[in-house]
């Protein structure tokens, strides 16, 4: 979950607001028809040539959707989002910026000199955090009637629902490719990553390696200490494996105590170094939630891509064979598939 770094320059309320915004994971995302439609609706309802659905980050107002001559973002010091948030009811209407004493020296006059009329309605989340603002502007001085004010407030409410729907879709998409117990990729994600990497390697000839692993001694812990202890062990092992891989490698859990890694841009030598690190990391004692300390081992089978590999099935079969051989070894618990002997 995104968090806002502690900064003494931020008030607790502002830090909380920013964290609520970042939790939505919507900043800097591509344009969306839903938000574009809301920006058009705001422009039409208020009869304004400029409209935007803006989200207020710490130092900028970033527009998820915009109509007319509006930049992709405005500095926070320039935009009128904070003034809008402080307005009665979270709705600010300025008939003429050039004739309003509050804005005579405001930076918006320099940044957007063509604006005279401005109106905005705050986008609140369910907890009341001001995430952004729906804005409309015009080069002509004018006023909004009661119906237009209500329409602008309604668009702001719809914008929150669109933000929430975006976050829910993202959560569902992530859950579809995530193992719920460990937070690692699941088998579907692992297979997808493996297919992508194989296709890339076949085009470019770049090496990559797949590692398949399972735990040694896990059943005894699960039987002897109970299911909760087994969960503790699996989560600890997942964290330890994840800590050993490089950014871009995919770590997955796809069986009770089975794990896998798609090691991108890494051949046999790199994979054996990784396997050695994983075996050593997993072998360290694990402290359970109960306070008991247990230990497990892990066996690793590896198969590296070469020109003879034509399918994911072949590569996985080689890794599985290497894993079978690794489990028969007394000391070193990793094995690279080296072909028929």
N, C-alpha and C positions, 0 to 999 in steps of 0.2 A: 504494500500500500504506500503511495507517495506520502512523504512528510515534508514539512517546512523546517529547514535547519534553524536551530535556535539562534536568534539575533536580538541583541538587547535593544536595537533600534525599533523593533516591532513590539507593539502592545500585545498582551495576551489575546485580546479580542481579534486583532488583525491577523495574528499568527493562526488562530483558530479558523478565521474566514479563509485565509489562503490555503490551509490544509483541506478544508471542505471543497474548495475549488479544484485543487490538484487531485483530490480523490476521484474526481469525475473523469480524469485522464482525457480531456477534450481539447486542451490547449494545443495549438499547432497541428490539429488534425485536418485532413483535406475537406474541401467544400462538401456540403450535404444538401440534397434536395429539400429535406424537411426544413432546415434552417433558412435556405434560400427563399422558400415559400413564405416563411414568417417575415423575413425582411421585406419582401414585396408587399405582403399584407399590411405591414406597418406604413410603408410609403403610400399605398393606395388609400388606406383608412384616414391618414392625416394629410393627404394631398401634398406630399412632400417629395422633392426630387432626390433627396438623399436619405438613406436609412441604413441602420446597421444593428446586428445582434452582436454586442461586444461583451467580452469577459475580462474582468479587471484583475490582472496579475499584479505582482508587487510594484513593478515599475512601468507598466504599459496597459493599455486597453487594446486587446487583440480581438479582431472582428472575425467571428465564425462565418458570418454572412453579411453582405453589403450590397446596397443599391446606389447607383450614381457615383459621383466623384468623392470617394471615401478611401483613404489609404488602408492598407492591410492592418495597420496598428497605429496607435497614437501614444506618445509618452503619457504616463499617468499625470504628469504635471500639466499637460495640455488639455486632456479630455475633461469633460464635465461629469464624469461618473460619480465622483465623490460628492459634488454639489447636488447631483440628482438623488443620491442615497440620503443626503441630509434634508432634502426637501420634504415638506409635509406630505405624508402618504407615499413617499418614495416616488413622486411624480413631479418633475420640474418642467415648467413651461416659461420660456423667455421670449416674449414677442419680438424684441429688438435688442440684440447683444450690444449694438453700438450706442444704444440710448439707455442702457441699464447700468447704474453706478457700480453695481456689484462686479461687473465684468469689464470695466473700462481698461484696467491694466492686466487682465487675465491673459495668459499665454495663448489661449484658444484664438484670440483676436489676430495674432500674428500667424499661427499655424494654419488657421482656416479663415482667411480674411474675407472669403466670399459668403460666409455664414452671417446671417442677421437673425433669423428665427431659429430657435433650438427647443426641442422638447425631448424628454427622456423618462422612461419608467424602469425602475429597478427590477432585476431578476433575482428573486429570493428562492432559496431552497426550502425544504420542509422545516429545517431548524431555524429559519429566519436569517441565514447568512446572505449578505448581498454579494452574489457571484458576478454580476455584471449589469448591463443596462441595454435596453432597446432604445435607440436614439433616432430621431428624425431631424432634418435641418433643411433650411431653404435660404436662398439669397434675398428673399423678400420678407420684410417685416410682416408679421401676421399673428393670429391667435388661434388656439384650438377651442372648438366648442365642447360642450359636455360629452357628446357622443364620441368625439374623436379622442378625448382624454380617456374615456372608458375603454375604447378600442385599443389604445396604446398600452394601457394597464393589462388588458386581456392578452395581448401579444406577449407581454413579459411573462405572464403566467404560463402561456403555451410554450414559451422558450424554456422555462424550467422543466416542464414535462418532456420536452425534446432532449434536454441535457440528461435527465434521469433515464430516459429510454436508451440513449446512447451508452450510458454506463452499464445498464442492465444487459444490453446486447454484448458488450465487451466482456462482462463477467461470464455470461453463458458460453461465449466462444472460448474463453480461457478454460472454463470447466470442462469443455468437450475434449480438450487435449491435455488435461492435467490429472495426475494421480491425486485423489483427494486426501489420502493419508499422509503422503510425504511432500506434496507440492511439486514433485518432479514431473517431467513429461510422462504421459501414459503411452501405452503401446501404439495407439493410433498416431500420436505425434512422432514417436520414434520411427515408425515405419515410413511416415511422410518425409522426415528428415533424411532417412537412409536412401529413399528413392531419389530425392532431390540431389543428394551428394553423389550418388552413383551416376546420374545423368550428367552432372557437371564434370565428373572425373572422366567419363567416356568421351566428352567433347574436348576437354582441355588436357587430359592426361595427368592431372594433378593427383598425388597420392592421398588417400584417406584410409582410416582403419576403423573397424567396428569391434567393440569389446562387449562380450556378454559375461555376466557374473552371477554367481549365487553364493549364499552364505553357508559357512560351515559351522554347525553347532546351533543353528537358530531353532530347530525343532525342540531341542532339549531345553532351551531357555523358555520357549513358549509353553511347553508342557509342564516344566518345573515351577515357573514363576507366574504363569497365567498370561492371558491375552494382553492385558495392559502393558506387561513387561515386553512382550513381543512388539507392540506398537512403539514403545520407547526405543527399542533397538533399531527398528526399521527407520525411524526418523533420524536417529543419531547417525546411522550408516549413510542415509541419503545426504545429510549435511556434510559428512566427511568426504564422500565421493565428489559432491558438487564443488567442494573447496579445492579439489586437486585439478580439476579440468580448466581449460582455457576458455576465455570469452568466445562464444560462438559454437562451442561443442555442446551437444545435446545429451543430457543425462536423463534416463528414464527408468521407471519401475514398471515391469510388465508381468510380474508373477508375485506370489506370496513373498518370497525372498530372492527374487530375480531382478537384476538390474542390467542396464545396457548403456553404452556410450557410443555416440557417433562422433569420432575424432576427426574433425575437418583439417585438411592440409597437414596431415601427419602420417608418416610411413611407419615401417616396422620398428625402427630404432626409437622414434619418439613415443610410440605406443608402449613399448616395453618399459621405458622410463616412467610413463604414466601408470602402468599396471603396478610397478614396484611401489610407487608412492601410495596408490590406493590400498594395496595389501597392508602396508605399514600403518597407514592412517586408521583403517578399520580395525586392526589388531589391538589398538589401544583400549584399555578398559572403558566400559560404558557404565555410567551411574544411572540407575533407574529412578523413576519418580518415588519409589518406595524407599530409596536410600541404598538399596543393595547394589553391588558392583558385579557386573558380568563381563564376559568376553566372547567374541565370535571371531571367526576368520572369514575370508572371502577367497574364492577361486575365480580366476580370470582366464577366459579364452579369447583369442584375438585372431582376426583375419584382415589382411591388408589388400586393398584393391590393386589388381594388376590387369594387364591387357587380356588375360584369359577369362576374367570375370564378365559374365554377360547378364547376370540377374542378381537381385537382392537375395533371392532364395539360395543361390549358390554361395554367396558371401556369408550368410547367416549359418548355413550348414557347415562351412569351414570353421567358423567361430565356435559353433556348438561342439564340433569334434575336438577342437583345441581345448575347450573347457573340460570335456570328458577326460582328456589326457592330463590336464592340470590337476584335477581332483585326485588322480592316482599318484601324484608326486608327494613325497613326504615333507620336503622343505619348501622349495620355491613353488608358489601356488599360482603361477601364471604361465601361459603357454601360447606361443604364436603358431598358427597353422603354417606348415612349411611344405605342404603338398604331399603327394604320394611318395612313399619310400619303399 
